[in-house]
Amino acid sequence: MTATQSTNQVIQTPVPIGGWRPAHGFLWSWVDTALPGYRDITIGGTPATITAGYKRFDEYVSDLDAVLPASWTAEFSTYAGQVTLSGPASTVSFTDRMGWLLGICGEPTTTFSSVTYCTSAFVPPGGIPLLGVTWDEVDIQRDREVLYDRSRRQQGYVFGGSRVWRVRATVTRYALEALLTGWCLRGKVTIQSAGNTGTMSGSDPVGELTGHVLGLTDVSWIDAESLQGLASVSMLVTTTTT
């Protein structure tokens, strides 16, 4: 069903006024700004480029704030997951796909003329707010589904010395659309539950989980009829044993 939809066919719906829900966790992507594509912006005719590095999405927004020109700032709201750029009236041009990743633009390249702010109209595909999230370890020697995933080329591979986690989250329909665009379904991600900011370890078993996505395994609607439309999603993430 929805989980098998091609990511290049997903069209995000703008979140209506009053439609942003308080986040109780986040699914963070990681962005490589050493490569072009998600690092450039021009404000008031002055270009800015995020410094090169491999950054978690909230750090990515902080680094954007550090390079913005003309008294502009970039802020990420941990309340609902919106990104806001603000400053003196200027023309803001997203010259690559940064605006899309921030949830500000539906299209990869967009220009806003004489504005004092730009804010996420869509749930940012790079940093997805969760209404709740849990995870538990999968026994890869006994779980047939994981063994099946190991043999599929479109899924990630489980290497020796790795641990596999089943992550279950509750999201709004808008967050689900952001997830299905695919940015947080590939590569490195961090899952953070409310109030937990330390890295998961033996001394902090409920801390943040950082690993690589193997695949999305299930999407089911909890309340498809309401305006918000809540869904439950399940995905597999692998971490390296330390």
C-alpha positions as CSV (number, residue, x, y, z in Angstrom):
1,M,0.0,0.0,0.0
2,T,1.3,3.4,0.9
3,A,4.7,2.0,2.0
4,T,5.5,0.8,-1.5
5,Q,4.7,4.1,-3.2
6,S,7.6,5.4,-5.3
7,T,9.3,8.2,-3.4
8,N,9.5,10.4,-6.6
9,Q,5.7,10.3,-6.8
10,V,5.1,11.7,-3.3
11,I,3.6,15.2,-3.3
12,Q,3.7,16.9,0.1
13,T,0.6,18.7,1.4
14,P,1.1,22.1,3.2
15,V,0.4,21.9,6.9
16,P,-2.7,24.1,7.5
17,I,-2.6,27.0,10.0
18,G,-3.0,25.5,13.4
19,G,-2.2,22.0,12.0
20,W,1.3,21.7,13.5
21,R,1.3,19.2,16.4
22,P,3.7,19.3,19.4
23,A,6.6,16.9,18.7
24,H,7.5,14.1,21.2
25,G,10.5,13.0,19.3
26,F,12.3,13.4,15.9
27,L,13.7,11.4,13.1
28,W,16.8,13.3,12.0
29,S,18.5,12.8,8.7
30,W,22.2,13.5,8.2
31,V,23.3,15.9,5.4
32,D,26.6,15.9,3.6
33,T,27.3,19.5,2.8
34,A,30.7,18.7,1.3
35,L,28.7,18.0,-1.9
36,P,26.6,20.4,-3.8
37,G,22.8,20.2,-3.8
38,Y,21.6,21.1,-0.3
39,R,24.0,23.9,0.9
40,D,23.4,27.2,-1.0
41,I,21.1,30.2,-0.5
42,T,21.1,33.8,-1.6
43,I,19.6,36.6,0.5
44,G,19.5,40.2,-0.7
45,G,21.8,39.3,-3.5
46,T,24.4,37.9,-1.2
47,P,25.2,34.2,-1.6
48,A,25.9,31.9,1.4
49,T,27.1,28.3,1.6
50,I,26.9,26.0,4.6
51,T,30.4,24.8,5.6
52,A,31.4,21.4,4.5
53,G,30.7,18.5,6.8
54,Y,28.4,15.6,7.6
55,K,25.7,17.1,9.8
56,R,22.6,16.0,11.7
57,F,19.6,18.0,10.5
58,D,19.3,20.2,13.6
59,E,23.0,20.9,13.4
60,Y,22.6,21.6,9.7
61,V,20.1,24.3,10.5
62,S,22.4,25.8,13.2
63,D,25.2,25.9,10.7
64,L,22.9,27.6,8.2
65,D,22.2,30.2,10.8
66,A,26.0,30.9,11.2
67,V,26.5,31.7,7.5
68,L,23.3,33.7,6.7
69,P,24.0,37.3,5.6
70,A,22.4,40.7,6.4
71,S,21.2,40.0,9.9
72,W,19.2,37.0,8.9
73,T,18.8,34.0,11.2
74,A,17.7,30.4,10.9
75,E,15.9,28.7,13.7
76,F,14.5,25.2,14.2
77,S,11.4,24.8,16.4
78,T,11.7,21.7,18.6
79,Y,8.0,22.3,19.5
80,A,6.6,21.3,16.1
81,G,9.6,20.8,13.8
82,Q,9.3,24.0,11.7
83,V,12.3,25.9,10.3
84,T,12.1,29.7,10.1
85,L,14.5,32.1,8.3
86,S,13.9,35.7,9.3
87,G,15.5,39.1,8.9
88,P,15.2,42.5,7.2
89,A,13.1,42.7,4.0
90,S,15.1,40.9,1.3
91,T,14.7,38.6,-1.7
92,V,15.5,35.0,-0.7
93,S,16.5,32.6,-3.4
94,F,17.0,28.9,-2.8
95,T,19.5,28.1,-5.6
96,D,19.5,24.3,-4.9
97,R,17.3,21.9,-3.0
98,M,17.9,23.4,0.5
99,G,14.5,25.0,0.6
100,W,12.8,21.7,-0.1
101,L,14.8,19.9,2.6
102,L,13.8,22.6,5.1
103,G,10.1,22.2,4.2
104,I,9.9,25.8,3.0
105,C,9.5,25.1,-0.7
106,G,7.5,22.6,-2.6
107,E,9.9,22.9,-5.5
108,P,13.7,22.5,-5.4
109,T,14.4,26.1,-6.4
110,T,12.2,28.9,-5.3
111,T,12.6,32.7,-4.9
112,F,10.6,34.8,-2.4
113,S,10.6,38.6,-3.2
114,S,10.9,41.2,-0.5
115,V,10.1,39.0,2.6
116,T,11.0,39.3,6.2
117,Y,10.7,35.6,6.9
118,C,10.4,32.2,5.3
119,T,9.0,29.3,7.3
120,S,8.3,25.6,6.8
121,A,5.0,25.2,5.0
122,F,5.5,21.4,4.7
123,V,7.0,19.0,7.3
124,P,10.8,19.1,6.5
125,P,11.9,15.9,4.8
126,G,15.2,16.2,6.6
127,G,13.9,16.4,10.2
128,I,10.5,14.7,10.8
129,P,8.6,15.4,14.0
130,L,7.2,12.3,15.7
131,L,4.1,12.2,18.0
132,G,5.7,9.2,19.8
133,V,8.5,6.7,19.1
134,T,9.9,3.4,20.6
135,W,12.4,0.9,19.4
136,D,13.5,-2.6,20.4
137,E,16.3,-4.9,19.2
138,V,15.6,-7.6,16.6
139,D,17.1,-11.1,16.9
140,I,18.5,-11.3,13.3
141,Q,19.2,-15.0,13.7
142,R,15.5,-15.8,14.4
143,D,13.5,-13.0,12.7
144,R,12.7,-14.2,9.2
145,E,11.7,-10.8,8.0
146,V,15.1,-9.4,8.7
147,L,16.8,-12.4,7.1
148,Y,14.6,-11.8,4.0
149,D,15.6,-8.1,4.0
150,R,19.3,-9.1,4.0
151,S,18.9,-10.7,0.5
152,R,17.1,-7.9,-1.2
153,R,19.2,-5.4,-3.0
154,Q,16.8,-2.5,-2.5
155,Q,17.1,-3.0,1.2
156,G,20.2,-2.4,3.3
157,Y,22.5,-5.2,4.3
158,V,23.1,-6.5,7.8
159,F,26.8,-7.0,8.2
160,G,28.6,-9.1,10.9
161,G,28.9,-7.2,14.2
162,S,25.8,-5.2,13.6
163,R,22.6,-4.9,15.7
164,V,19.1,-4.4,14.1
165,W,16.4,-2.3,15.7
166,R,12.7,-2.1,14.9
167,V,11.6,1.5,15.2
168,R,7.9,2.2,15.7
169,A,6.6,5.8,15.5
170,T,3.3,7.6,15.4
171,V,3.1,10.5,12.9
172,T,0.6,12.9,11.3
173,R,-0.4,12.5,7.6
174,Y,1.9,15.5,6.8
175,A,4.9,13.9,8.6
176,L,4.1,10.6,6.8
177,E,4.3,12.4,3.4
178,A,7.7,13.8,4.4
179,L,8.9,10.4,5.4
180,L,7.7,8.8,2.1
181,T,9.7,11.3,0.1
182,G,12.6,9.0,1.0
183,W,15.2,11.4,2.5
184,C,14.9,9.7,6.0
185,L,14.5,6.2,4.5
186,R,18.1,6.1,3.2
187,G,21.5,6.4,4.8
188,K,22.3,7.6,8.3
189,V,19.6,8.7,10.7
190,T,19.1,9.5,14.4
191,I,16.0,8.7,16.3
192,Q,15.3,10.8,19.3
193,S,12.5,10.4,21.8
194,A,11.2,13.3,23.9
195,G,13.7,14.5,26.5
196,N,16.5,12.1,25.5
197,T,19.5,13.7,24.0
198,G,22.4,11.4,25.0
199,T,23.7,8.7,22.8
200,M,22.3,5.3,23.6
201,S,24.8,3.2,25.5
202,G,25.0,0.6,28.2
203,S,24.8,3.4,30.8
204,D,22.0,5.3,28.8
205,P,19.8,2.6,27.3
206,V,17.0,5.0,26.3
207,G,19.3,7.6,24.6
208,E,19.3,8.6,21.0
209,L,19.6,5.8,18.4
210,T,21.9,6.5,15.5
211,G,22.3,4.1,12.6
212,H,21.6,3.3,9.0
213,V,18.1,2.5,7.6
214,L,17.5,-0.9,6.2
215,G,13.9,-0.2,5.1
216,L,10.4,0.8,5.9
217,T,8.4,-2.3,6.9
218,D,4.9,-1.2,7.6
219,V,2.5,1.8,7.4
220,S,-0.9,1.6,9.0
221,W,-3.5,4.2,9.6
222,I,-4.7,4.9,13.1
223,D,-7.1,7.7,12.2
224,A,-7.3,8.2,8.5
225,E,-10.6,10.0,8.5
226,S,-9.7,13.1,10.6
227,L,-8.0,16.2,9.1
228,Q,-4.7,15.3,10.9
229,G,-4.9,11.6,10.0
230,L,-2.6,9.7,12.3
231,A,-0.4,6.8,11.1
232,S,1.8,4.2,12.7
233,V,5.1,3.4,10.8
234,S,7.7,0.7,11.4
235,M,11.2,0.7,10.0
236,L,14.4,-1.2,10.5
237,V,17.7,0.5,11.5
238,T,21.1,-1.1,12.0
239,T,23.8,0.0,14.3
240,T,27.4,-1.2,14.6
241,T,28.2,-3.1,17.7
242,T,30.8,-1.3,19.9
